Amino acid sequence: MLTDPLPDTLDVRKAATRGAIARGTLKPLQLPRFRDLLAAGEGIIEAELTFSRDEEGRYVVRAITNSTVTVTCQRCLQPMPVQLHADSTLAVVWTDEQARQLPASLEPAIVTEEECSLRELVEDELILALPPFSYHEQADCNTVLADLTAEPEADGPPKKSNPFDVLAQLKPGDTHQE
Ligand SMILES: [Zn+2]
């Protein structure tokens, strides 16, 4: 278990040239965009970033993260722990033009400052690793499923039309646009 905090920033060119490895831990509260997707701020994130140059002279970083964080169960809406593991290799670039020139096999990590923010790099990886929906194991779910699945009374009032039916008629791709 790692305990040292991850350094905030790093000079990628120097780090890659000497093959540096940055390791350390972060807390969700240090990553506001990621934290916004979680049910609670507790949890721990371990990150290991290995910098190198590839045979084309590109600056690459292999980012491995292991984390345990709390998300919301989409069935019972109670918090639940989820473990995330991500392992990806990114090419560090400083301009959009450099990003466009990368082969399709390499994801760009665009660095806007001279130094690379390791937190933002890790945060982007965590956001990608987070599943869009999480559910407890059925037996662990805290919801009273009987309430949700109960048959409506036969002599009850006529069912009102559900405004969400309109959403259901949209094509799947249309419902998640912002
Ligand atoms: Zn649940």
Boltz pocket constraint, residues with backbone or C-beta under 6 A from the ligand:
constraints:
  - pocket:
      binder: B
      contacts: [[A, 73], [A, 74], [A, 75], [A, 76], [A, 77], [A, 78], [A, 135], [A, 136], [A, 137], [A, 140], [A, 141], [A, 142], [A, 143]]
      max_distance: 6.0
